[in-house]
Amino acid sequence: MSFLHCCSYSLAFNEQDVYEDLWTKSKDIADKTLHVDFMQQMQNNSLQAERYVNFTLQDMNYLAEVTNMLKTMSKKVKKPQDISDFLIGIYKSYKSFLDMLLLQYFFKDTPSIKPTPAMKKYLDTYRAVMAEDPIFFSVALLPCARLWVWLANNLDIPKSNVYYTWKVDNMSGHPEKHYKNILNKYLNTAEKINGATALFRKQMQNEHDFFVMS
């Protein structure tokens, strides 16, 4: 079912901060994610190395698959110009990060990794959204960008913790610089806002399920 086909409601669109509202309406999922077993064991420094390795491999698979989807979207979407520029910029950012990870872990090429059921569901959601209005692919990307920064800032991980590096690497992002203006500009009807809210929440749940299964 299209994410656009949700019930409408009346809003003062030109005054609404849709970017913030998307997060606020799914904040409960962020709170639940912070308290899943994986995150709590990371916080208390008891997470087994094997689990973290498996998590990293699944994350690398996510990165590779979404990078490929972004490559397709960045070539397909030519208008509006600012959405086209956004997708090209995010694609370049994802590609750069993927290349860095492959180099860091001594892979010659992108490895073939079997996704967990949770990761498969997550990636399938992205693939479905590729057929929608391109602003919704931007919405689909935001939960990952925003949740990881929030998790890193809310985990109580001291420097003595082996996972302190994960916290530091993820705590300083500013997704609002890339997403806020474009989402507030184009999510400008009740139908689009409802669709974006449903999609954002689904992707937040996919993030939660990824951590649960890790």
C-alpha distance (Angstrom), angle and dihedral (degrees) to the residues before:
residue distance angle dihedral
M1 . . .
S2 3.78 . .
F3 3.79 114.8 .
L4 3.79 86.5 -134.8
H5 3.81 93.2 68.1
C6 3.78 99.6 80.3
C7 3.79 128.7 120.1
S8 3.78 115.0 -78.0
Y9 3.77 127.3 -126.6
S10 3.77 133.4 -174.6
L11 3.82 119.4 -103.7
A12 3.78 139.8 160.8
F13 3.80 91.2 -110.3
N14 3.77 98.2 -175.6
E15 3.82 91.2 55.7
Q16 3.80 99.6 37.9
D17 3.79 121.2 105.0
V18 3.79 96.0 -144.5
Y19 3.80 91.6 175.0
E20 3.81 91.2 62.4
D21 3.79 94.3 38.4
L22 3.80 91.6 57.4
W23 3.79 89.5 57.3
T24 3.80 95.6 42.4
K25 3.80 92.8 52.4
S26 3.82 91.5 52.7
K27 3.81 98.7 36.4
D28 3.81 89.7 109.7
I29 3.81 89.4 66.1
A30 3.80 90.6 50.6
D31 3.81 89.5 53.3
K32 3.80 91.3 49.9
T33 3.80 91.3 48.3
L34 3.80 91.6 53.3
H35 3.81 89.1 58.3
V36 3.81 100.4 46.3
D37 3.78 116.0 119.8
F38 3.81 94.2 -106.3
M39 3.80 94.2 55.0
Q40 3.80 94.7 43.1
Q41 3.80 92.4 50.4
M42 3.79 89.1 48.6
Q43 3.80 88.5 52.5
N44 3.81 95.4 49.7
N45 3.82 92.6 42.8
S46 3.81 94.5 -117.3
L47 3.82 99.6 109.7
Q48 3.80 109.7 126.8
A49 3.80 114.5 -117.7
E50 3.82 91.3 -127.7
R51 3.79 91.0 59.5
Y52 3.78 91.9 49.7
V53 3.82 91.2 48.9
N54 3.81 90.9 51.3
F55 3.80 89.7 47.3
T56 3.80 90.6 51.2
L57 3.80 92.6 49.7
Q58 3.80 91.8 50.5
D59 3.79 89.9 47.5
M60 3.80 89.6 51.0
N61 3.80 89.6 51.5
Y62 3.81 89.5 50.3
L63 3.78 90.3 50.3
A64 3.82 93.2 48.9
E65 3.81 94.2 47.6
V66 3.80 95.7 45.1
T67 3.81 90.6 45.9
N68 3.81 88.8 56.5
M69 3.80 90.9 48.4
L70 3.79 90.6 48.9
K71 3.79 89.7 50.7
T72 3.80 89.1 55.4
M73 3.80 93.6 45.0
S74 3.81 93.5 46.8
K75 3.81 89.8 55.0
K76 3.80 95.1 42.8
V77 3.80 101.2 46.0
K78 3.81 112.4 71.2
K79 3.79 99.9 153.3
P80 2.96 141.0 82.7
Q81 3.79 88.2 39.3
D82 3.80 95.6 -142.1
I83 3.81 92.7 53.0
S84 3.81 89.2 47.3
D85 3.81 90.4 50.7
F86 3.82 90.5 46.8
L87 3.81 93.1 53.1
I88 3.80 92.3 46.4
G89 3.80 90.6 50.2
I90 3.81 94.2 48.0
Y91 3.81 90.4 46.1
K92 3.80 91.2 53.7
S93 3.81 90.3 47.8
Y94 3.82 93.0 50.0
K95 3.81 91.7 44.9
S96 3.80 92.0 50.5
F97 3.80 92.1 49.6
L98 3.81 92.2 47.0
D99 3.80 91.2 50.7
M100 3.79 89.7 50.0
L101 3.81 92.4 51.6
L102 3.80 93.0 47.9
L103 3.79 89.2 52.1
Q104 3.80 92.3 45.1
Y105 3.81 93.0 53.2
F106 3.83 95.3 39.5
F107 3.81 97.4 -114.5
K108 3.80 114.8 155.6
D109 3.79 90.5 -157.1
T110 3.78 139.1 1.8
P111 3.82 105.6 -63.8
S112 3.79 122.5 -127.1
I113 3.81 104.6 -115.9
K114 3.80 125.1 179.2
P115 3.80 108.4 -130.0
T116 3.78 121.4 -130.1
P117 3.83 114.7 -117.7
A118 3.81 89.0 -100.8
M119 3.80 92.1 52.0
K120 3.80 92.3 45.4
K121 3.81 90.0 53.7
Y122 3.80 90.2 48.6
L123 3.80 93.8 50.9
D124 3.81 92.3 43.7
T125 3.80 88.5 57.8
Y126 3.80 90.0 55.2
R127 3.80 91.3 49.2
A128 3.79 91.9 51.8
V129 3.81 91.4 50.7
M130 3.81 91.7 54.6
A131 3.81 87.7 78.2
E132 3.83 92.9 54.4
D133 3.79 131.5 82.0
P134 3.84 102.9 -59.4
I135 3.81 92.8 -118.2
F136 3.80 86.7 72.1
F137 3.78 92.6 60.0
S138 3.79 85.8 57.6
V139 3.81 89.1 52.0
A140 3.81 90.4 49.4
L141 3.81 91.1 56.0
L142 3.79 96.5 50.2
P143 3.84 102.1 74.4
C144 3.80 91.9 62.6
A145 3.80 92.5 45.7
R146 3.79 94.3 47.8
L147 3.81 102.3 34.8
W148 3.80 96.7 53.1
V149 3.81 92.0 52.5
W150 3.80 90.0 49.0
L151 3.81 93.4 47.2
A152 3.79 92.3 48.9
N153 3.79 91.5 50.9
N154 3.80 93.7 46.8
L155 3.79 99.2 45.6
D156 3.79 112.1 96.0
I157 3.80 97.8 -136.9
P158 3.82 117.8 155.1
K159 3.79 124.8 -152.9
S160 3.81 89.9 -102.0
N161 3.82 90.6 63.3
V162 3.81 115.1 98.8
Y163 3.83 88.6 -135.2
Y164 3.79 94.2 54.7
T165 3.80 88.3 103.5
W166 3.82 90.4 60.9
K167 3.80 89.6 53.0
V168 3.80 93.7 48.9
D169 3.81 93.5 44.8
N170 3.80 92.4 54.0
M171 3.80 106.9 32.6
S172 3.79 102.2 76.2
G173 3.80 103.1 57.2
H174 3.80 121.0 123.8
P175 3.82 107.1 -158.4
E176 3.80 91.1 168.8
K177 3.81 89.0 72.4
H178 3.80 90.2 63.9
Y179 3.80 105.1 28.4
K180 3.79 111.1 28.8
N181 3.79 102.7 74.4
I182 3.78 96.1 40.6
L183 3.81 94.5 47.7
N184 3.80 93.1 45.8
K185 3.80 89.7 49.1
Y186 3.80 99.8 49.3
L187 3.81 103.0 29.8
N188 3.77 87.8 75.1
T189 3.81 106.0 135.7
A190 3.79 133.7 61.5
E191 3.80 89.6 -115.0
K192 3.80 93.4 53.3
I193 3.80 93.6 43.9
N194 3.80 91.8 50.6
G195 3.79 90.4 47.8
A196 3.79 92.1 48.3
T197 3.80 92.0 47.5
A198 3.81 91.8 52.5
L199 3.79 92.4 46.1
F200 3.80 94.6 45.5
R201 3.80 90.7 50.7
K202 3.80 91.7 48.0
Q203 3.80 91.0 52.1
M204 3.81 91.0 47.0
Q205 3.80 88.0 53.6
N206 3.81 89.3 48.7
E207 3.80 89.0 53.7
H208 3.81 90.4 49.1
D209 3.80 91.5 49.5
F210 3.81 91.1 48.9
F211 3.80 90.5 56.8
V212 3.82 91.6 44.4
M213 3.81 91.1 53.3
S214 3.82 94.1 44.4
